[in-house]
Amino acid sequence: MIPSGKGFLGMIPGLTRVVGSGLPVIREVGEMDNGEAFLGRNKYSIVPIGVIRSPYKEPGDAPFQGRFSEEVSLIEVFREYEAGLKDIESCTHLYVIYWADRASKDELQVVTPWGPELRGVFACRSPSRPNPLNLCVVQLLKREDNLLMVRGLDALDGSHLVDIKPYSSSIDAVEGATIGWFQ
């Protein structure tokens, strides 16, 4: 329940609007990340932690959902991040987060493989989005030093690896979750 007259902003302590942007930002008024602001929005930088080697060379080669592919890919984690792989062998499945550098960053609406209607990129799984961070659940087949052999990855060959997290069906799967337009 939203308190009368407050809206969403009134519900969260410390939430303010940046003058001119109209966007809610969680921070104290006047606080700036790294001493700079960009049109009232924070700048971020992402450092690749590795590179993906896959059989998919062109955007049309990759499956719509990696989960349904039997293809095997290799994830090379850069040596300086190899220590972060400790105990990863105990995981059967992983979230792989990667930068889809060859996807469009300009489109906010796309046609999905499941119909002719335009859908907002935030309501579908298109690789095209303002920040083309893509997420895929893969099966971990083998680890050898800084190399991970996985099945079910939909990334193009040469895509930059941004992060890896363990997937757990008991934590991550939400029973009954749906996408209303997808039947």
C-alpha positions as CSV (number, residue, x, y, z in Angstrom):
1,M,0.0,0.0,0.0
2,I,1.4,3.4,-1.0
3,P,0.9,6.1,1.7
4,S,-1.5,8.7,0.6
5,G,0.1,11.6,-1.2
6,K,3.6,10.2,-1.1
7,G,3.9,7.9,-4.2
8,F,6.8,5.6,-4.6
9,L,9.4,8.2,-3.7
10,G,7.9,8.8,-0.3
11,M,8.2,5.1,0.6
12,I,12.0,4.8,0.4
13,P,14.2,6.8,2.8
14,G,16.9,8.7,1.1
15,L,15.3,8.6,-2.4
16,T,15.5,11.9,-4.1
17,R,15.0,13.3,-7.6
18,V,18.0,14.7,-9.5
19,V,17.1,18.2,-10.7
20,G,16.2,18.2,-14.3
21,S,16.3,14.4,-14.9
22,G,13.0,13.4,-13.3
23,L,14.7,10.1,-12.4
24,P,14.6,8.8,-8.8
25,V,18.1,8.2,-7.5
26,I,19.0,6.6,-4.2
27,R,21.6,8.9,-2.7
28,E,21.9,12.0,-0.5
29,V,21.2,15.3,-2.2
30,G,24.4,16.6,-3.7
31,E,26.3,13.3,-3.5
32,M,28.2,12.4,-6.7
33,D,29.8,9.1,-7.6
34,N,33.6,9.6,-8.3
35,G,33.0,13.4,-8.0
36,E,31.2,13.7,-11.3
37,A,27.6,13.5,-12.7
38,F,26.4,13.1,-16.2
39,L,23.0,14.8,-16.8
40,G,21.9,13.7,-13.3
41,R,22.8,10.1,-14.0
42,N,25.8,8.2,-12.8
43,K,28.5,6.9,-15.2
44,Y,29.6,3.3,-14.8
45,S,32.4,1.3,-16.2
46,I,32.4,-2.4,-16.6
47,V,35.6,-4.3,-16.8
48,P,35.6,-7.6,-18.7
49,I,36.7,-10.6,-16.6
50,G,37.1,-12.9,-19.6
51,V,36.1,-13.8,-23.1
52,I,33.7,-16.3,-24.5
53,R,34.6,-18.8,-27.2
54,S,31.4,-20.2,-28.9
55,P,30.4,-21.8,-32.2
56,Y,28.3,-18.7,-33.0
57,K,30.1,-16.3,-35.2
58,E,27.2,-14.0,-36.4
59,P,24.1,-12.8,-34.6
60,G,21.8,-15.1,-36.7
61,D,23.9,-18.1,-35.6
62,A,23.0,-18.0,-31.9
63,P,19.9,-19.8,-30.6
64,F,17.0,-17.7,-29.2
65,Q,17.5,-19.4,-25.9
66,G,20.8,-21.0,-25.1
67,R,19.2,-23.3,-22.6
68,F,17.7,-25.3,-25.4
69,S,21.0,-25.7,-27.3
70,E,23.4,-28.7,-26.9
71,E,26.4,-26.7,-28.3
72,V,29.4,-26.5,-26.0
73,S,31.3,-23.2,-25.4
74,L,34.5,-22.3,-23.6
75,I,34.6,-19.4,-21.2
76,E,38.1,-18.1,-20.6
77,V,38.4,-16.2,-17.3
78,F,41.4,-13.9,-17.4
79,R,44.2,-15.1,-15.1
80,E,43.9,-12.2,-12.7
81,Y,40.4,-13.3,-11.9
82,E,41.1,-17.1,-11.7
83,A,41.1,-17.1,-7.9
84,G,37.4,-16.2,-8.1
85,L,36.7,-19.6,-9.6
86,K,37.5,-21.4,-6.4
87,D,34.8,-24.0,-5.6
88,I,33.0,-23.4,-8.9
89,E,33.3,-27.1,-9.7
90,S,30.7,-27.7,-7.1
91,C,28.1,-25.9,-9.2
92,T,26.1,-27.8,-11.9
93,H,24.7,-24.6,-13.5
94,L,25.9,-21.0,-13.7
95,Y,24.5,-17.6,-14.6
96,V,26.8,-16.2,-17.3
97,I,26.5,-12.4,-17.7
98,Y,28.1,-11.1,-20.9
99,W,28.3,-7.9,-23.0
100,A,26.4,-8.4,-26.3
101,D,28.7,-5.9,-28.2
102,R,27.2,-6.7,-31.6
103,A,23.6,-6.1,-30.5
104,S,21.8,-2.8,-31.2
105,K,21.9,-0.3,-28.4
106,D,19.4,2.0,-30.1
107,E,16.2,-0.1,-30.2
108,L,13.7,0.1,-27.4
109,Q,11.1,-2.0,-29.1
110,V,11.8,-5.2,-31.1
111,V,9.9,-8.0,-32.7
112,T,10.5,-11.3,-30.9
113,P,10.8,-14.7,-32.6
114,W,7.3,-15.5,-31.1
115,G,5.2,-13.0,-32.9
116,P,4.9,-10.0,-35.2
117,E,4.1,-7.5,-32.4
118,L,6.5,-5.0,-31.2
119,R,7.6,-5.5,-27.6
120,G,9.6,-3.3,-25.3
121,V,13.2,-4.5,-24.8
122,F,12.6,-4.5,-21.0
123,A,9.6,-6.9,-21.4
124,C,11.5,-9.5,-23.5
125,R,14.9,-11.2,-23.8
126,S,16.2,-9.5,-26.9
127,P,20.0,-8.9,-26.8
128,S,19.3,-5.4,-28.1
129,R,19.0,-3.0,-25.2
130,P,20.6,0.3,-24.1
131,N,23.1,-1.6,-22.0
132,P,23.4,-4.9,-23.8
133,L,24.1,-7.0,-20.7
134,N,22.8,-10.5,-21.4
135,L,22.2,-13.3,-19.0
136,C,22.2,-17.0,-19.7
137,V,21.9,-20.1,-17.5
138,V,24.5,-22.7,-18.6
139,Q,25.4,-26.2,-17.5
140,L,29.0,-26.4,-16.2
141,L,30.6,-29.4,-17.8
142,K,34.3,-29.0,-16.7
143,R,36.8,-26.6,-15.3
144,E,40.4,-26.6,-16.2
145,D,42.4,-23.8,-14.5
146,N,40.9,-20.6,-15.8
147,L,38.8,-22.3,-18.5
148,L,35.1,-23.4,-18.1
149,M,33.5,-25.7,-20.6
150,V,29.7,-25.1,-20.6
151,R,26.6,-26.2,-22.5
152,G,23.7,-23.9,-23.4
153,L,25.4,-20.5,-23.8
154,D,23.9,-18.2,-26.4
155,A,26.7,-15.7,-26.6
156,L,28.6,-14.9,-29.8
157,D,32.2,-15.9,-30.2
158,G,34.5,-13.2,-28.7
159,S,31.8,-11.7,-26.4
160,H,33.2,-10.2,-23.2
161,L,32.5,-12.0,-20.0
162,V,31.1,-9.6,-17.3
163,D,30.3,-11.9,-14.4
164,I,29.6,-15.5,-13.4
165,K,27.2,-16.5,-10.5
166,P,26.0,-19.9,-9.4
167,Y,22.5,-20.8,-10.3
168,S,20.3,-22.7,-7.9
169,S,16.8,-23.9,-8.8
170,S,15.8,-23.8,-5.1
171,I,16.8,-20.1,-4.8
172,D,16.5,-18.7,-8.4
173,A,13.4,-20.4,-9.8
174,V,10.2,-18.7,-9.0
175,E,7.3,-21.1,-9.3
176,G,4.4,-19.7,-11.5
177,A,6.4,-16.8,-12.9
178,T,5.1,-15.7,-16.3
179,I,5.5,-13.3,-19.1
180,G,2.0,-12.1,-19.8
181,W,2.3,-11.7,-23.5
182,F,4.1,-15.0,-24.0
183,Q,1.7,-17.9,-24.2
